[in-house]
Amino acid sequence: MGLTITLIYENVGIRAILYDGCTAVKSVCMDDGEASACAGRIAESFRKTGEVETVICPGGCLKPVLAGCYEISAQALEDAAAGSFGRHRYNHLMEICAGAAEFLSARACFADAISTDELLPLNRISSHAMVKKCSRGYFAEHRAAMWQLTSEQQSRPDEKNYIVAYLDDLVSVGVYERGRCLDINDMIGAEGPMGFTSSGDVPCAQIAAYFEKSDVTYEQMQEQLLEKSGILQYLGTDSPQTLDDLATQDARAALIAETMAYQAAKWIGSSAVVLRGRVDGILLTGKGVRSDFLTERLLKRIEGIAPVTVEKDLRLSDYLAGRAELVSGGCDLLRNY
């Protein structure tokens, strides 16, 4: 089997890692930028390392798809570029992935798209008949966290029930019954807990009145709700370390930080109801777990539900490489988009 290159975002840059099987052998980091330029730099970095079989990244906001690995088709790229099903930087990463694969004469794949949809039928009904419920969350990160934990426990994700909370600029809380995601907040739709830059749930009538008076476009509304709200709007930072510093010095900052933990705890608690209380574990990951203040206050509220694992070092690249290895070895299906 050939080599695999994984692409992930690391802070504001892109991390490309070359794997021989499931062993990382070379890593490069670069600034994000125009897709073809990034793809060319990635290809040049790995051109002399041997035959690359697969370039893989997390999937972006696409049409609803099942969990798994997909070849990046022309239609997938078109949907990602247009943002027809939502905008996220993984859409851009898919373009880079496809470009690098083309330069290297390799196969381009994405795994566990943000738009993965395995919801129960009753979870497809929203509280307003004209508003569609969407399944959009950090599925690759969720499944990487479950894979990481079960690998250490010598078990499998499809043997247990987990609640996984990815605490980041956007917060994504997924409910997994033996590997299938039964319910998840639509983070791209600004549903769920407050994040470092996102609002999460806000009163619908009040936010509608606010935007009507503000005379803003739909794109500006999205930007406000997903990129300019949350901790950033209240405290002027999206850094977990700065949040800790502020929360230990200022009572208002501590209240805002605890509010984020409280909202995440409420979503995790309601997720336990989806599983009828049969929860084998709760996994916390994302940059939010690098805030001791936030993590400690969240743990106090959820430790009574099930054992909690905090993954500060999420090995997303290793997970993606493993998915590519399974496909290359014929042990997993490469789906068509």
N, C-alpha and C positions, 0 to 999 in steps of 0.2 A: 504493500500500500504506500501511496505517496505521502508527502508532507501536507500539513494543514496550517493555515494562517488564520488566527482569530483577531477580530477587530472589536474593541470596546472603547467607550469614552472613559477617560480618567481625568477628573476635574474638568478643565476646559480644553484638554488636548485629546488626541487619539492614541491609544496604545495598540500596537500590532505585535503579536507574538507568534513565532514559528514553532510548531510542534512536530516532533517525530513520534507518531503514535500519540500517547498522552503525556509525553515528556517535553517540556519547553526547552528549546535550544538557543533561541535568539529573540530579543525583544527590542523594539524601537518605539520611541514616543515622538509625536510631532504635533504642531499646532493644527487646529481645525482650519478649514478653508474651503476653497472651491473644489468640488468633487473630483474632477479629472486631475487636478494638480496633486491632491492628496493621494489619489490612486496611483499616479505615476511615481511619487516618492516611495510609497509602500512597495511597489513592484521592483523599483531599483534597489531598495534595501535588501530584498530577498532573492534577487535574480540569480545570484551565484551560489545559492545554498542547496540546490538540488531541485528535483521536479516537484512542484507544488500541485497537489491534486485538488484541494478545496480551500476556498476562502469563505469564512463564515462570520456572521454577526447576529446580534439580536434583531428580531423583526420589528418594524415600525407600526404606524397606524395604517392598516390596510382594511380590506373587506373582512368580515368575520371569518375566521378560519379555526380549524381544530389545532390542538397543541401538536408540536412536532417540527421536523425539519422540512423546509421547502426550497426548491430551486428558485433563484431570483429570476423571474421571467420578465419579458418586456412589459407585460401588463402590471406586474407587481411594481416595477420601477415607475410606470406611468402613474399608478395610484399613489405611490409614495411621494412623487414629485408634486402632484396636483394637490395633495393634502385633502383628497375627497372624503376620507374617513377620519380626519383629524391630523393635527400637526404635532410632530415631536422630532427631536434631533436624530432619533433612530431612522427616520425616513431618509435623512441626508446620509447617514452611515451606510444604509443599503446601497445608495448610489456609489459611494466610495468602494464598497465591497465588490459590486459588480464591475466597476472600472478596473480595480486591481486584479480581479480574476481574469478579465479579458487580456490585460497586459501580460499575464503569466500563463495564458492558455489553460486556465484552471476552471473548476466549477464554482459558481457563486451560490451560496446558500444563506438563508436566514433561519433562525430557530425561535420558537415560542414568541410569536409576534405580540406586540402590545394589544392587538385586536383579537387575540385568541378568545374563542367563545365556546364554553362548555356548560353554560348556565342551565339550571333547572328551568322548566317552562314558567313556573310561577315567579321566577326572578327576572323574567323578560317583561313583566308588566310594571309600568311606572304608575305614579299616582295621578298622572294627567294623561288622558287618552290621546292627546296630540303630541306627546313627548315620548320618544322612543328610549327605552333603557338600553344602553350600550355596555358591552364588556370590554373595558380598556384599562389595562394595568400592567405592572412590571412582572409579566409572567416568566421571562427568562431568569430574572433575579430571584423570583420566588422558587422556581424549580431548581436553580443552582443551590439555594440555601437548603432545600430539602435533600438534594443529592449529597451535599456536603455533610449534613448531619447523619443521614442514614448510612453513608459510606463509613463514617467513624463508628457507628453502632452495628455495622455488618447486617443491615436490613435494607429495605427498599421503600421508596416513597409510596408505592401502591399497596403497602401493607398496613399503613397507619393513616390517622386523620390529623391534619395539621392546620393551624392558622398561621399565616406568614404575613408580617407587616414590614414593608420596605419604607423606611422613614427618611425622606429626602426632600428635595425642593417640592416635589409632588409626593403624596403619601398613598401607598397602594396596599390594601389589606385584602388578602385572598383566603377563602375557605376551601380546603382540599380534603375530600373524602376519598381515601385510597387512590390518590393521584389525580383525581378529577376536580377541577375548580367549580364548585357549586354556586358560589357567589363571590362578587368582588365589587368594590366601589369603582365607578367610572371616573378615574382621576383626570382624564382629558376633558370630561364634562364638568370638572370642578366639584365632583361629588366626593364626600369622605372627610377625613380629618384635615385640619389645617397643616400645611407644610412650611418649609423654610421660605418658599416664594409663592405658594398657592393658598387660596382662601379656604378650600374645602367647602363644606356645607354653610350656606348663608340663607337667611329668610328670603324666600322667593319674591314676595310682594315688595319688600323693602329694597332689594337689589334691583328689581325691575324699575321701581320709581327713581332710584338713584341714577341708573343709566339713562333713563328717559330725560331727566333733567341735565345730564352731562353732555348730551348730544355727541355720542361717540359711535364709531362704526362697530360692526360685529367683531372684526379683527382686534380692535382696541379693547373691547370687552374681554375677549379671550386673553389678551396680553395682561390686562389688569388682574384677572382672576387666577391665572396660572403662573405669571412671572413677576408680578409686582404686588402681591398680597402677602398674607401670612407673617412669619417672623420678620421678613425683610421690611414690610410696610410698617410694622409696629416699632422695630428696634434698629432698622437701618443696616442689618447684616444678614447674610445667609450662611455664615460660618458657625459650625457647632462649637468651636473653641472660643470664639468671641461671645457666643451666647452664654457659655459657662461663666466667662469673666463678668459679663453684664449682670447675670442672674445672681451672682454672689455679692454684687456691690449695690444693686438697686432693687427695691421691692417691686416696682412696676415691671421691670424686666423679668424678675422671678415669677410674677403672676402670669405674664405672657408665655413664658417657657412652660410653666406648669399647665397652662391651658392647652398647649399642643399635646402634651402627654395625656391630659384628661380626655381630649377628643379621640386620640388614638386608642386609649383604653376603652372608651365607649364602643368604638367600632369592633375592637377585638372581643369585647364582652358579647355584643349582639351576634358576632360570628359563631360563638360557642352555641348559641341557640339554633343556628342553622344545622349544626352537627348533633342536635339534641343532647348537648352536654358531653358527648363522647369525644373528647379531645385528647389526643396522645401527646401533643406538644405545641408550643407557641414559639415561633422563630422571629427574632427581631434583627433587621439588618438595614443597610443604607447609611448615609453619612450621619443621620440622627443619633445612631448608637455611639458615635464618637463624642457626644455631649454627655458627660457624666450626670449633670443636673437633670437633663431630660430623661435619660435612661433609668436613673434611680427612682424618679417619681412615677414613671410608667410601670416599672416592676412592682412597686408597692400596690398598684391597683389590679394587676392581672395575675400575680403569682398564685392566687387561690384557684384559678381556673384549671391550669395544667402546668407541667414543668416548662420553664422558659429557657431558651437558648439564645444568647446574644452573639451574633456572627459579625465581629468587627472586620474580619478579613474575608470577605466574600470572594471566592475563587470563580468568578464568572467565566473568565477565559478558559480555565481548566474544564469547566462544565461544557462550554461550547466545543472545545477540542474533543471531549468525550463523545458528544453527540455526532460530530463529524466522523469520528472513528467507528461508531456503531453503524452509520450509513455506509461508509466505505467497506466495512467488513460484511455487509449484507444482513446485519442483525437488527437494523431499523429501516423503516420505509422512508424514502425521499419522496415527499408529496409534491404534486403539481398544484400551483397556485390557481 
